[in-house]
Amino acid sequence: MMATVATPAIEVRGLVNRFGRQVVHDGLDMTVQTGEVFGIVGGSGSGKSVLLRTILGLHQPQAGEVRLEGRKLTGLSEQELHGYKARYGVTFQHGALFSSLTVIQNVQLPMLEHLSLDAATRDALALLKIRLVGLAESDAHKYPSQLSGGMVKRAALARALALDPPLLFLDEPTSGLDPISAAAFDSLLMDLQRQLKLTVVMITHDLDTIFRTCNRVGVIVDRKMLTDTLAGISSNPHPWIQAYFHGERAARYGAVDHAVPSDGVPRGA
């Protein structure tokens, strides 16, 4: 009897994205397995955010397809995508919280869109998510302007987890945080990933975050993606990859000194 092959959480095949004469992606492929933490890196203008928007159905590519949990999403209408958006949560680089809403009101937004709950149940569920990300109950009624940068990141994470999605997308989750706050956020993410059995895809430039959290890394170079374990991608001879993982910037952040076991799986994975 043949073993059943698990359906990947995310599949991107032959992706082409162009803006006028500028070709951003030219036949890009990417596969993310269920339950892994997958990091996406690349230089400025390599199309990391465009790739994320394409996966989320916010941008239609010129060619190629995207499948989430085996279902083809490319080309679906907004109405067709609506129900499936409850299957994933997203945080954006600067938190993207609504400044006129309190933390609890921000967390409740996905619930209002996708669930039919009475106000008391909605409040209880939102408070549960707020505590889950390490914020105090008293923080629930604060506005984003009253929060530190790390608290904003956590509030955005609580909103992303509001509907208990199996897929979590993070765009520069530790951007703007000091090293201690960034490490604390990474630790929180790994705890939640294990507890909730999440599949996580993150765009990040933070080498420490990559080495602390990621099972595999996809690097966008030459309009395509090269994917490998941390050990494998670090030894890839491509000049940009070598400069990124072994150049002066990497030495300054101390990333090249992180121990990566021979199986390529970082600490905490």
DOVEX-598575 format. One record per residue: residue in three letters; y, x, z of N, C-alpha, C in turn. Coordinates in steps of 0.2 Angstrom, whole numbers, plus 5000, padded with zeros to 4 digits. Atoms other than C-alpha are relative to their C-alpha. Example, Ala and Ser with C-alpha at 12.3 -4.5 7.8 and 13.67 -1.06 7.14 Angstrom:
<rs>
ALA499450045000497850625039500650045000/SER499449964999499550685036500549965003/
</rs>
This chain:
<rs>
MET499450045000500050005000500650045000/MET499449965001501750074995500549985006/ALA499550014995503050095009500649964997/THR499450045002504549975008500650055001/VAL499449954999506150075004500649955002/ALA499450044997507650015014500550004996/THR499450015004509149945005500550045004/PRO499449964997510650065008500549955002/ALA499550044998512049995017500649994995/ILE499550005005513250045003499850044994/GLU500249965006512950094985500650004995/VAL499550005005514250144973499850044994/ARG500349975006513750184955500550004994/GLY499749995007514650254940500849985001/LEU499450034999516350214948500650034996/VAL499549985004517850234936500749975003/ASN499450024998519650214943500650044996/ARG499549975004521150244931500749975002/PHE499350024999523050224934500450034994/GLY499749985006523850234917499650064997/ARG500349955003523350404910499650045006/GLN500349964994522850474928499349975001/VAL500750024998520950464930499850035007/VAL500149984993520550464949499350015001/HIS500749994999518650434949499749994993/ASP500350005006517550464934499350015000/GLY500750004999515750414937499850025007/LEU500149984993515850434956499449965002/ASP500650034997514150394965500150015007/MET500149994992513950364984499549965002/THR500550044996512550304995500150015007/VAL499950004993512750265013499449965003/GLN500650034997511150235023500149965006/THR499950054994511050095036499950055007/GLY500049974993511450165054500350075000/GLU499749935000512250335048500849995001/VAL499249995000514050395051500150054994/PHE499949965006514650455034500750014999/GLY499349985000516250555032500250014993/ILE499749995007517350555016500650045001/VAL499549955000518450705013500250014993/GLY499849985007519450764998500850025001/GLY499349985000521150834993500549954999/SER499550055002522750744991500049984993/GLY500150025007522650634976499349994998/SER500750015002520750634976499849934999/GLY500250075000520650444978499649985006/LYS500450034995519950424995500249935002/SER499850074999520950274999499949954995/VAL500250045005520650204982499349985000/LEU500750014999518850224985499849955005/LEU500150054995518950125001500249944998/ARG499850075003519949984993499549974995/THR500550035005518649974979499449975004/ILE500650024997517249964991500149935004/LEU499850064996518149825001500249954996/GLY499950065004518449724986500849994999/LEU499350015000520349754987500350034993/HIS499849975007520449844970499450004995/GLN500550005005519449814954500050064996/PRO500049945004518849974945499949984993/GLN500150005007518850004927499249994998/ALA500750005002516950034927499650015006/GLY500549994994515450044939500049945005/GLU500150064996514849934953500050035007/VAL500149994993514849924972499549955003/ARG500550044997513449854982500050015008/LEU500049994993513549815001499449965002/GLU500650034998511849785009499649964994/GLY500450035005511149754992500349954995/ARG499750065004512349624986500650034996/LYS499549975004513449674971500749965001/LEU499350034998515349644976500550014994/THR499649995006516149714960500149944996/GLY499850055005517049584950500049935003/LEU500050064997516849444963500749975001/SER499350034998518349324966500250015007/GLU499850004993519349324982499649955004/GLN500350054997518549164986499250025002/GLU500749984999516749234984500050065005/LEU500049954995517249384994500149985007/HIS499750024994517949295008499450005006/GLY500550004995516349255017499750075002/TYR500349944999515649425015500450055004/LYS499649964996517149505023499950005007/ALA500150004993516549455039499450055002/ARG500549964999515149575037500250075001/TYR499849944999516249725039500750005004/GLY499349994997517749785050500350064997/VAL499649945003519149905045500550015005/THR499449984996520450005054500350044995/PHE499649965005521850085044500450055004/GLN499849944998522750245046500549995006/HIS499550014995524150185057499949945005/GLY500250064996523250045066500149934996/ALA499950065004524049905055500049945004/LEU499950064996524349795070500649964998/PHE499450045001525549655068500450015006/SER499549984995527049705078500249945004/SER499750064996527549525083499449965004/LEU500550034996525849485090499750055005/THR500349964995525049545106499350034998/VAL500749975001523449645107499549954999/ILE500650055001522349495110500149954994/GLN499950045006523249395096499850044994/ASN500249965006522949535084499250005000/VAL500850005000521049545089499749934998/GLN500250075001520949355087500049984992/LEU499850025007521549355069499349994996/PRO500650015004519749385061499749945002/MET500450064998519049245072500449944998/LEU499650065002520449125067499849994992/GLU500250005007519949165049499349984998/HIS500750015001518049155050499649965004/LEU500450044995517549065065500449945003/SER499750064997517848895073499850005007/LEU500149994993518048925091500649965004/ASP499550034996519048835104500450065003/ALA499549954998520548935112499750045006/ALA500249974995519648975128499450054998/THR500649965003518049045119500350064996/ARG499749945004519149145107500450055005/ASP499749964995520149215122499550055003/ALA500549964997518549265131499750054996/LEU500349955004517749345116500550064998/ALA499549945001519349445112500150055006/LEU500049964995519449505129499450055001/LEU500749965000517649565128500150064995/LYS499949955005518149665113500550055002/ILE499549964997519649735121499750055005/ARG500349964995518649795136499550054997/LEU500549965004517349865124500250064998/VAL499749935002518549995117500350045005/GLY499749964994519150055134500749985002/LEU499350024998520749955135499949955006/ALA500050044995521149865151500249934998/GLU499950075002521249675152500849995000/SER499350015000523149695156500350024994/ASP499849975007523349785139500049944995/ALA500150055005522849625130500649964999/HIS499450045001524549545132500650044999/LYS499549965002525549695127500150004993/TYR499950005007526349715110499950074998/PRO500249935002525949865099500550055002/SER499549954998527649945103500050025007/GLN500149984993527149955121499450045001/LEU500649965000525550055117500150074998/SER500049945002525250235116499650014993/GLY500349995006524550305099499249995001/GLY500750014999522750315106499849935002/MET500250074998522850135113500149964994/VAL500050035006523450075096499450004996/LYS500649985004521950155088499449955003/ARG500550044997520850065101500049934999/ALA499950075002521649895098499849984993/ALA500250015007521349915080499350004999/LEU500750005000519549955083499749945003/ALA500250064997519349805094500149944995/ARG499950055005520049695080499550014994/ALA500549995006518849775067499349985003/LEU500750024997517349735079500049935002/ALA499950074998517949555082499449964998/LEU500650055002516549475072499350035000/ASP500749964999515149595077499850024993/PRO500349995007515049665059499550065000/PRO500449955000513649785055500350064996/LEU499649955003514849895044500750015003/LEU499349984998516349985050500350054996/PHE499649955004517650075039500650025004/LEU499549974996518850195047500450044995/ASP499649965004520350265038500450045004/GLU499749954996520950425046500149975008/PRO500050034993520450355064500450045005/THR499749964995521150505073500750034998/SER499349985003522750535063500549995005/GLY499450004996524250575074499850005007/LEU500249994993523250595090499950075002/ASP500149934997523250745101499350025001/PRO500849985000521550845102499649965006/ILE500350034995521150765119499849934998/SER500150075002521450585113499549994994/ALA500450005005520550625097499350005002/ALA500649994997519050685106499749945003/ALA500250064996519050535117499849944995/PHE500150065005519150415102499350024997/ASP500749995003517650505094499449995004/SER500550014996516650495109499949925001/LEU500050075000517050305110499649984994/LEU500350025006516550285092499350015000/MET500749995000514850365094499649965005/ASP500450054995514450265110500049934997/LEU500050075003514950105100499550004994/GLN500549995006513950165085499349995002/ARG500750004998512350185095499949935004/GLN500250064997512550025106500049944995/LEU499950065004513049905092499650024993/LYS500449985006511949995079500449994993/LEU499650005005513350015067499950054994/THR500049955005513450095050500850014999/VAL499349984999515150195050500150044994/VAL499849965005516050255035500750025001/MET499349984998517650355039500350054995/ILE499649955004518950445028500450045006/THR499649964995519650585038500150074998/HIS499849935001520450755037499950055006/ASP500149964993520050805055499350035000/LEU500749975000518650935054499650005007/ASP500450004993518250925073499749935000/THR500350075001517950735070499450004996/ILE500549995004516850775056499450035003/PHE500649964996515750895066499849965006/ARG500250034994515750785081499649934998/THR500250065001515250625073499549994993/CYS500350015006514550635055499350024999/ASN500749985002512750635049500050044993/ARG499949985007513250665031500750004998/VAL499350005002514850705022500049994992/GLY499950005007515450655004500750034999/VAL499449975002516750764996500249984993/ILE499850015006517750704982500450064997/VAL499749945004518050844970499949994992/ASP500050015007518350844951499849934998/ARG500050075002518450654951499349975002/LYS500650034998516650634958499850025007/MET500249994993515750644975499450055000/LEU500549964998514650784981499849985008/THR500350034994513550724996499550055003/ASP500549964997512550825009500149995007/THR499949994993512250855027500650055001/LEU499549964999513550955036499850074999/ALA500249935001512551115035500050014992/GLY500049995008512251085016500750004997/ILE499350015003514051035012500450075001/SER499649944998514751185021499850064996/SER500249945004513751305011500049994992/ASN499950015007514151224994500550054997/PRO499649955003514951354983500749974997/HIS499450035003516351234976500650035003/PRO499549974997517951324979500449965005/TRP499650044995518851174987499649995006/ILE500550014994517351144999500050065004/GLN500049944996517351325004500750015003/ALA499350004997519251325007500149955006/TYR499950054995519151165017499650025006/PHE500449994994517651215028500050075003/HIS500149934998517851405029500750034999/GLY499349975001519751435025500450015007/GLU499649994994521151475037500149945004/ARG499950064997521451295041499449985005/ALA500650014996519651275047499950055006/ALA500049954995519751435057500549985006/ARG499450024995521351365066499749945004/TYR500250064997520451205070499350025004/GLY500749994997518851295076499449974997/ALA500650045003517751185065499550054998/VAL500649955002516751335058499650025005/ASP500449974995516251385075499649955003/HIS500450054997515451215079499250024998/ALA500749995002513551235080499749944996/VAL500350055004512651135067499250025000/PRO500749995000510751125070499750014993/SER500349995006509551175056499949944996/ASP500150065004509250995052500649974997/GLY499450025003511050975048500349945004/VAL499750064996511350835061500450035006/PRO499649974995512850875072499949975007/ARG500150034993512950845091500349935000/GLY499850074999513050665096499849954994/ALA500250055005512250595080499449975002/
</rs>
